[in-house]
Amino acid sequence: MSLGIEPGGLSARSRRDLATLFGAGQRTVTVDDAAAALGLSRESAARRLSAWTSNGWLRRVRRGLYISVPVDARDPATWNEDPWYLADLVWDPCYIAGWSAANHWALTDQVFRSTVVATAQRVRRVDQELAGASYVVHHVGADRLEWGLVGEWRADRKINVSSRERTVADMLSDPTLGGGIRHTMEVLDALLSAARLEDLVDAVERLDNGAAIKRLGYLLEVLGHDTAALDRPLTSGFPLLDPSLPQGGSRSTRWGLRINADVSA
């Protein structure tokens, strides 16, 4: 009994053409690449790539971009590329952030369906999909990709992921990246068992987000940690503890926050 779906048969010409496209270790191809390499029009190249995709030899990442399916894939019909690899292909310059980075650094064991990506590219939609993988994509300024990142090799690409401290700093700046303020607090607590608070404060301050400092101070108090490292003037206003939740709740004059979420133990 077969354990998977085998790719469709290939003609001698198709084998030669695929070898031309991927023989030098190349893993991806665009319609323009195929047209130039095979001496075809864009329309003919697109049809060839579409046919190979239908037969299981390629996967379509997005319009005009394809990735080769490994010949040893157990089930080519359901094979998927590493979501980090696909994200870097499409949204470079970018980095893996939020709950995805927290999971990478073992700061949480909660599993999320989507991969969080921060990119300097303009983003039309936050929720996106590539080759069956789901993503939450956020735009950041190019300067945000110049610090607090660690390179991780995935196949032939070195992909940036936020450091432990940068991961939590980003979550404090935008709790939706952490799946909400309660999970952000859990990740913060895990970080503080393995890292210095001073390093986290430095990362939060570098983001230049007054609300993030306020959220950090409030959550440190809830967790029973010393807040002396945050003994400084705070920005004006009362931002929400969790901007993804409805407004309301009491005001914390100590931290200049509107407490619209219950994060008590």
N, C-alpha and C positions, 0 to 999 in steps of 0.2 A: 504494500500500500504506500502510495506517495505521501511524503511528509510535508509537501509544499507544492506550490504552483511553479512549474518550470517556465522560463522565458520562452517566447515564441522562437521558432527557428530563424536562422540567419542565412542569407545567401552569401556566396563568396564575396560579392561586391560589398555587401553590408559589413562583413567582417573586416575587409580592407579599410572601409571608410571609418569604422569605429576605431580601428588601430591607428589611423591617421589622426583622429581627434584626441585619443586618450593614450596613445602608445608611449608618450614621454612622461607619464605619471600625472598628466593633467586630470583633474577630477570633475571639472565643470566645463560647460561649453555654452556659448550664447548662439543665437541664430546668426549673428554677424560673423562670429568665429567659424561656424560651420560653413557658411557661404564662402568665406575666403579660403578656408583649408581645402574644401572639396570642389571649388570652382563652380558653384551653383548660384542661382539667384536667391535672394532672401526668401522668396515664396517657396521655391523648391527645397531649400535648406530647412525651412520651418516644417514642411510636410514630412521630410525625412526624420527630423527629430521627433515629431508627433507620432510617427509610425513606430519608431524604436521605443518610445514611451509606452504606447499601447501594447507592445510585445514584451514589456518588462525589462528592457535593457537600460532604460533611463528613467529618472523621476523628474517631473517638472517642479522646480522650486517656486518660480513665479513666471509671469509672462516673459518669454524670450530667454529664460535661464534654466538650464538642465544640469543634472548631476548623474554621473554613471552609477549603476547598481553593481556592487561587487559580484564577481562571478561565483564566489563561494557563499553568497547569501542563501540561507536555508530556505527562505520563502521570499523570492524577489517581489512578489505581488504586495507583500505587506512590509517589506524592508523600509526603514526610515533612517535618514542621516541624523547624526548628533545635532540636536537643536541649537547648541552653541555654535557649531560650525556653520549652519545655515544662517543664523543671525549675523555672524561676522561677514559672511558673503554679501548679504543684502544691505545691512545697515552700517557697515564700516564707514567712518570711525565710530566705534561704539564700545560699550562694556556691559558685561552681565552684572545685574544689580539686584537690589531688593531681596525678596524671599529666595530667589534662585541663588544668589551669592551667599546668603545666610545658610542655606542648605549645603552649599559647597564647603563652607568653613565649619560645618557641624555645629552651627549655632541654633539649629532647629532640626527636629525630626519630622516636622509637618511637611507633607508632600502637596505641592500645588501643581495643577494641570498645566499652567502656562509658565513660560520663561520670561523673566523681566529683562528688558533691554533698554539701556539709556544710549541715545545716539545724537550726534551733532547734526544729523540730517533732519530736514523738516518732516514732520509726521502728520499725515492726514487723519489717521485713525489710531486710537490707542490699542484696541484689540485687533490683532491681525493673525494670519495663518500662513505658514510656509510648508508645503509638502506634507500636510497633515499635522504639523506641530503648531501649537497655539502660543501666542506671544502677547505680552503687555509692553508696548513700546512708548517710551517717553523721550521728548526732545530736551536736550541740555545744551548749554553754550559750549563752544569748542574748548574754552579754558577749563571746563570741568573734566576734561579728559587728560589733563596734564599732571595730575597728582592722585595719590591714593589708589592706584591700580596695580594689579599683579598679572603678569603674563602667564598663561597656561596653554601648553601645546595640546592641540586637538588635531590629530592627523598632521597635515602639512601647514597648519595655520596656528600662529601664536595669538591667542584670544585674551583680551583683557577682562578681568573680573575685579570688582571692587574689593579692596582689602577688608579685613574684619571691621576695623574702626570706620572706614569710609562707608561700608555697608550700613552700619547702624546710624551714622550721621545722615545718610540719604533718607533712611526710614524716618528719622526724627523730623527732617525737613518736609517730607511728604509721606505720611503714614500709609497711604494707599500702596506704596511700594513694599510695605511690610505686611500687607493683608489686614491693615487696621491697627489701631493703637494698642490693643491688648496683645496681639502677637508681637508687635514692635517691642513692647515692654518685656516679653518673654525672651526675645532675642538679645535685648540689652542686658538682661540679667545673666544670660549665658555668657555674653562677652565679658562682663565684669568679673567672672570667675576665672578668666584666663588672660586678661589684658589689663593695662593700667588705665584708670579713669582719665589721667592727664592726656594720654594719647587720643582718647575719644573726644575730649573737650577741644583739643587742637583741631581735630578733623571737623567738628561741628562749627567752630569759629571760622574755619577757612571757607565754609559754605556761605558765610555772611548772611545767615537767616536767623533773625531774632526769635521767631516762633520756635525754631528747632532748639535753641538754648533754653527757652521756657519749658518746652516739653521735656527736655532732658532733666532739668531741675525738678520738675514735678514728679516725674517717674522715679528719679533717684530717691526722693522722699518717701514715695509709696513703697519702694523696695527696701527702705531702711538704710540707705547709703549716705555717707557724709556729702554735703553739698558745698563745702567750703571752696572747692575749685571753681564754683560759679558765683562767688561773692563779688558781683560787679553790677553796674547799672544795667537795667533791662530796657529794651525798646518799648515804645508806647503802644497802647492798644491792648485788646483782649482777643487774640486769635483763638480759634477752637482747638481743643485738645486733639480732636479727630475731625478734620475738615470733611471727611466722607459721610459723617453722620449729621442728623438735623441739628440746627442751632437750639440753644436752650441750656439748662443747667446753671449752676452757681458760678460766681467768679472767684478765682483765686487771686487775691491782691498780692500774695507773696510772690507768685510767679507770673502774674499778668496774663492769665489764661481763663477762658470760659470752659468749665469742666462739663463737657457734653457727653462724656462716656464714663462708665463705671469700670475702673481698673483695679479696684481694691481686691486684695487676695481673698 
